[in-house]
Amino acid sequence: MSTWQPTVIHISNGDGKRLCREKIRAWPESYMDDRIARKLPKCPACLDEARRHKTLYISHREQAHINTEKYKQERVKKKEAESNSPLYLVDYINK
């Protein structure tokens, strides 16, 4: 009976699931040694998914920064418009 031998190392987010969604298998005892396991290549599908996650994260951070800058600019414009307005509310009486 032949035993399964891992061909690549998979990447996980820490939740126990592999990024490439491949089935989780128990490794043979001989591959549990770190020196042997590190010789295996990383899973290309996991690497692609990790790059995609990183790109989405960076894109989200950049978008949040752009939104913050737009909000700051809008606040400045609003303050300028309020300070340059020739009309002022002096008194308001509700009858």
C-alpha positions as CSV (number, residue, x, y, z in Angstrom):
1,M,0.0,0.0,0.0
2,S,1.5,3.3,-1.1
3,T,1.2,6.3,1.3
4,W,0.3,9.7,0.1
5,Q,3.3,12.0,-0.2
6,P,2.9,15.8,-0.3
7,T,4.3,17.6,-3.4
8,V,3.7,21.2,-2.3
9,I,3.3,23.3,0.9
10,H,0.0,25.1,1.2
11,I,-0.7,28.5,2.8
12,S,-3.4,29.1,5.3
13,N,-4.9,32.2,6.9
14,G,-4.7,30.6,10.3
15,D,-8.3,29.4,10.3
16,G,-7.3,25.9,9.2
17,K,-8.4,26.3,5.6
18,R,-6.0,26.3,2.7
19,L,-6.1,29.3,0.4
20,C,-6.4,27.1,-2.6
21,R,-9.3,25.2,-1.0
22,E,-7.6,21.8,-1.4
23,K,-8.6,19.0,0.9
24,I,-6.6,18.9,4.1
25,R,-4.6,15.7,4.5
26,A,-2.4,14.4,7.3
27,W,1.2,14.4,6.3
28,P,3.3,11.3,6.7
29,E,5.6,11.2,9.7
30,S,8.8,11.5,7.5
31,Y,7.6,14.9,6.1
32,M,7.0,16.3,9.6
33,D,10.6,17.2,9.9
34,D,11.0,20.9,9.1
35,R,14.2,20.4,7.1
36,I,12.4,18.1,4.7
37,A,9.2,20.0,4.5
38,R,11.0,23.3,3.6
39,K,12.4,21.7,0.5
40,L,9.0,21.3,-1.0
41,P,7.8,24.2,-3.3
42,K,4.9,26.4,-2.2
43,C,1.5,25.7,-3.8
44,P,1.1,28.0,-6.9
45,A,-2.7,28.3,-6.4
46,C,-2.1,29.4,-2.7
47,L,0.5,31.9,-3.8
48,D,-1.9,33.4,-6.4
49,E,-4.7,33.7,-3.8
50,A,-2.3,35.3,-1.3
51,R,-1.3,37.9,-3.9
52,R,-4.9,38.5,-4.7
53,H,-5.7,39.1,-1.0
54,K,-2.7,41.4,-0.6
55,T,-3.8,43.4,-3.7
56,L,-7.3,43.7,-2.4
57,Y,-6.1,44.8,1.0
58,I,-3.8,47.4,-0.4
59,S,-6.5,48.6,-2.8
60,H,-8.9,48.9,0.2
61,R,-6.4,50.9,2.2
62,E,-5.7,53.3,-0.7
63,Q,-9.4,53.8,-1.3
64,A,-10.0,54.5,2.4
65,H,-7.1,57.1,2.2
66,I,-8.7,58.7,-0.9
67,N,-12.1,58.9,0.8
68,T,-10.5,60.5,3.9
69,E,-8.7,63.1,1.8
70,K,-12.0,63.9,-0.1
71,Y,-13.8,64.3,3.1
72,K,-11.2,66.6,4.5
73,Q,-11.3,68.7,1.3
74,E,-15.1,68.9,1.5
75,R,-14.9,70.1,5.1
76,V,-12.4,72.8,4.2
77,K,-14.6,73.9,1.3
78,K,-17.7,74.0,3.5
79,K,-15.9,76.1,6.1
80,E,-14.6,78.5,3.5
81,A,-18.2,78.8,2.1
82,E,-19.6,79.5,5.5
83,S,-17.0,82.1,6.4
84,N,-17.4,83.9,3.0
85,S,-21.2,84.0,3.2
86,P,-22.6,87.5,3.4
87,L,-25.8,86.4,5.1
88,Y,-26.0,85.8,8.8
89,L,-28.9,84.7,10.9
90,V,-29.3,87.2,13.7
91,D,-32.5,86.2,15.4
92,Y,-35.2,83.6,14.9
93,I,-38.6,83.9,16.6
94,N,-41.1,81.1,16.2
95,K,-44.7,82.4,16.5
